[in-house]
Amino acid sequence: MIGQAVHLHDDRLFDCYVAERIGEPADLPSSEHLADCASCAARYDELAQFMDTLRTAADAELDDAYSADQLRAQQQQIAHRIEHLGRSARVLNFPVHQVTRHLPIPGSRMAPRWIASAAAAGLFVGVGVGMFVDTSRGLIPAS
């Protein structure tokens, strides 16, 4: 193993591809290795060709799926949203209709709440006691 060059992993090759496509320089050790290693350079060329073919196919599918007018409208919507990013939110005022409110009778909602609370407490106590009762004997076991 000593004396053999370590080849670039696929993720490093992909990073080099992306850096080249966006116009940034790849990291120096990777670009030096690509210049010196014919095997990695061939793998890089294969990756670049595959990615370029994939991009061309995706662009063709996109053109088939959306018309130029649809894409232009979407770009305008995105640009409009970007324009409003730094601004504060708008508050929309809705027209207020005269609504007559009927006040509930005090205590009419109190009874159902009290009954629900009592039922929940009873269930809780019943489960707690049921854990300590030995049903085969009917007695509470001594701890």
Buried (B, 14 or more C-beta within 10 A) or exposed (E): EEEEEEEBEEEBBBBBBEBBEEEEEBEEEBBEBBEEBEEBBEBBEEBBEEBEEEEEEEEEEEEEEEEEEEEEEEEEEEEEEEEEEEEEEEEEEEEEEEEEEEEEEEEEEEEEEEEEEEEEEEEEEEEEEEEEEEEEEEEEEEE
